[in-house]
Amino acid sequence: MAHAAPTAPRRHRQMADTKHLSKSEMALPLLLGLVYGVYAAFMKRQTGPVDAGNVFYGILCGALFAACLFALARIGPRLKREQHAAAYGAFAGVAFGYLYSLADHSVLRSVGIALAIAAGVGLAAFYRYYTRED
């Protein structure tokens, strides 16, 4: 069988497929970033009038959220399942904790809620990756 070429292991083929994300995989971080930005601007406004600073703040928060989520979607599949789950947990905890702190809660309470959210999301992500591995 001299004509049979060796094939790359499955993991290398999966990593090669992550170089190009489809439009739907790009649309989700943008949509979630838009929602996060609008909510952050709404929380920062605190029943005052909408001004240019509020709009810029919402755009900045949404763009940062979408960029981090997009980077996590690109880099995440290359990580081990424990690191992948921890990355999503940390991202969710930081994102939620920041929004919670905008509601004028104490720093200690914001950190506590963020840690609880991070632990929950991290455990759920680990369970998902553990049960769906090759």
C-alpha positions in Angstrom: 0.0 0.0 0.0 2.5 2.5 -1.1 -0.1 4.9 -2.3 -1.7 5.4 1.1 -0.6 8.7 2.7 -0.4 9.0 6.4 -3.2 11.1 8.0 -2.9 13.6 10.7 -4.3 12.8 14.1 -7.9 13.9 14.7 -6.8 16.6 17.2 -4.6 18.3 14.5 -7.5 18.3 12.0 -9.8 19.9 14.6 -7.2 22.6 15.4 -6.8 23.4 11.7 -10.6 23.8 11.5 -10.6 26.5 14.2 -8.6 28.9 12.0 -11.7 30.0 10.2 -14.9 30.7 12.1 -18.2 30.7 10.3 -20.5 33.8 10.2 -22.7 32.3 12.9 -19.8 31.8 15.2 -18.8 35.4 14.7 -22.3 36.7 15.1 -22.9 35.3 18.6 -20.1 37.2 20.3 -21.1 40.4 18.5 -24.8 40.0 19.5 -23.8 39.2 23.1 -21.4 42.1 23.1 -24.2 44.4 21.9 -26.5 43.2 24.7 -23.8 43.5 27.3 -22.9 47.1 26.1 -26.5 48.2 26.2 -27.0 46.8 29.7 -23.8 48.3 30.9 -24.7 51.7 29.6 -28.2 51.4 31.1 -26.7 50.5 34.5 -24.2 53.4 34.3 -26.9 55.9 33.4 -28.8 55.3 36.7 -32.1 57.0 35.6 -30.4 60.1 34.3 -30.5 61.4 30.8 -28.8 59.6 28.0 -25.7 61.5 26.8 -22.8 60.9 24.5 -20.6 59.6 27.4 -23.2 56.9 28.2 -23.3 55.8 24.6 -19.5 55.7 24.3 -19.3 53.7 27.5 -21.8 51.2 26.2 -20.0 50.8 22.9 -16.7 50.4 24.7 -18.0 47.8 27.2 -19.7 45.9 24.4 -16.7 45.9 22.1 -14.4 44.6 24.9 -16.9 41.9 25.9 -17.3 40.8 22.3 -13.5 40.8 21.7 -12.8 38.7 24.8 -15.6 36.3 23.9 -14.3 36.0 20.3 -10.8 35.4 21.5 -12.0 32.7 23.9 -13.9 31.0 21.1 -10.8 31.0 19.0 -8.3 29.9 21.6 -10.5 27.8 23.8 -10.7 24.6 21.7 -6.9 24.4 21.7 -6.8 24.2 25.5 -7.3 21.2 27.7 -10.8 20.7 29.0 -9.9 21.9 32.5 -8.3 25.1 31.2 -11.1 25.7 28.7 -13.8 25.4 31.4 -11.7 27.6 33.8 -11.4 30.3 31.1 -15.1 30.4 30.5 -15.8 30.4 34.2 -13.4 33.3 34.8 -14.8 35.3 31.9 -18.4 34.8 33.1 -17.4 35.8 36.6 -15.6 38.9 35.6 -18.3 40.0 33.2 -21.1 39.4 35.7 -19.2 40.9 38.6 -18.5 44.1 36.7 -22.2 44.5 35.8 -23.2 43.8 39.4 -20.7 46.4 40.7 -22.4 49.0 38.5 -25.5 48.7 40.5 -23.8 50.4 43.5 -23.3 47.2 45.5 -20.3 46.8 47.8 -17.0 45.4 46.4 -17.1 42.4 48.7 -20.6 41.5 47.6 -19.7 41.9 43.9 -16.7 39.7 44.3 -18.7 37.1 46.1 -21.4 37.0 43.5 -18.8 36.9 40.7 -17.0 34.0 42.3 -20.3 32.1 42.6 -21.1 32.7 39.0 -17.6 31.8 37.9 -17.7 28.5 39.9 -21.1 27.6 38.4 -20.2 28.4 34.8 -16.8 26.7 35.2 -18.3 23.5 36.6 -21.0 23.4 33.9 -18.5 24.0 31.2 -16.2 21.3 32.6 -19.1 18.8 32.7 -20.0 19.7 29.1 -16.4 19.2 27.9 -15.9 16.1 29.9 -19.0 14.3 28.6 -18.4 15.3 25.0 -14.8 14.5 24.5 -13.5 12.2 21.7 
